[in-house]
Amino acid sequence: MATHITNIPDIDIKILQSQPTQADLEHWGKHGCAPDKDGILRDKKGRIALPKLGLIILIRHYHGLSHTSCAKVVQVINQLYCIADVHKTAKLVLDACLTCAKVNQHRPVKHDALPHPQAPFQNVQIDFTHMPPIGNLKYLLVIVDRFSKWPEAFPCTKEDAKTVVKILSKEIIPRFGIPTTIESDNGTPFTSKVTQLLAKALSIDWRFHIPFNPQSSSNIERLHQTIKRRLTKACIDTGKKRPDLLPMVLTEIRMTPSSTTKLSPFEILMGRPFPTPWVKGRAGITSLGDLEVIQEDYVTSLIEKLNSICADVSLCLPLPSEKPTHPFVPGESVLIKSLKPTKVGEPRYLGPATVIAVTRTGVLTDYQPQWIHASRIKHCPPGEQASSNSG
């Protein structure tokens, strides 16, 4: 029988077996290792006994040119050799592989809840979505109140700052008041000078989401899909065009109770269910008393009801964690997930890059000037940090 490990040159099994540590001897004894007819130690399953001295060589060999996964490397080694701490050592060795780190997926960090507003239309999210054109109407400007989930949507001919300013100043603010905060992506219609001048004049805190992170604008993204899905179904059933059906679709969304709060957006804003033939809401005023007294009683009751609803909604919303949602700290070396579709032979992660600053959910690196959501970041293998960053 050959005394060399197949496909691994320059390693003599007998020489390796002559250099065991006490831990190796105990491991071999536990598995009943004994010499075969060629003098090579094997366990009861016929596996070759090797000391940990040769384990790293084996791991790198079976990891190979195509970078076989840690689990498969461990499986192959355990099938052929009796050797201690295979999984632990393989993980340490392969976790330091920069090529694997750049290509392999990683478990993303948890997406935490955003700080929630305390009342309707304090905080709104706004975004454009594209629709199949009907005449000159190609876009839909969608706005949602983060507290009540009240939706607004406006068919538009252009996706520009003028449209944003016009709808905010003529449709949203006159009906709902000036919001404290508006959230959007970094699109030109929202970052333009015209839009930001309006925000500054009305003391609106305009906040931009981290690019390419849909979870930051989850309310508006979900509303996009809901509106498109319901419009499609309504068009199929009625044969009418989308602009004609949009008001009814928005009305039905406003009437629908939330699975979280058990209240509809209409109830949260108005303090009563949406009036329908089967849900009358509050009864009409029929008594013959003093009208001012009746109105005062109604307003008082409405305020109490709205305050109660706001408190109930606030209790139902998840609270954001005060701790960071990620483990990254300034000075660390990290890899950044590429946003471009990768082809065969291209790494999924770019870098290494050095962390400059962090927030609860975001990371700023020297790789690009924009903040990156922590879900796109992973630690650089320890063995590559100094050499990669110094270059």
Secondary structure, 3 states (H helix, E strand, C coil): CCCECCCCCCCEHHHHHCCCCHHHHHHHHHCCCEECCCCCEECCCCCEECCHHHHHHHHHHHHCCCCCCHHHHHHHHHHHEECCCHHHHHHHHHHCCHHHHHHCCCCCCCCCCCCCCCCCCCEEEEEEEEEEEECCEEEEEEEEECCCCCEEEEEECCCCHHHHHHHHHHHHHHHHCCCCEEEECCCHHHHCHHHHHHHHHCCCEEEECCCCCHHHHHHHHHHHHHHHHHHHHHHHHHCCCHHHHHHHHHHHHHHCCCCCCCCCHHHHHHCCCCCCCCCCCCCCCCCCCCHHHHHHHHHHHHHHHHHHHHHHHHHHCCCCCCCCCCCCCCCCEEEEECCCCCCCCCCCEEEEEEEEEECCCEEEECCCCCCEEHHHEEECCHHHHHHHHHC
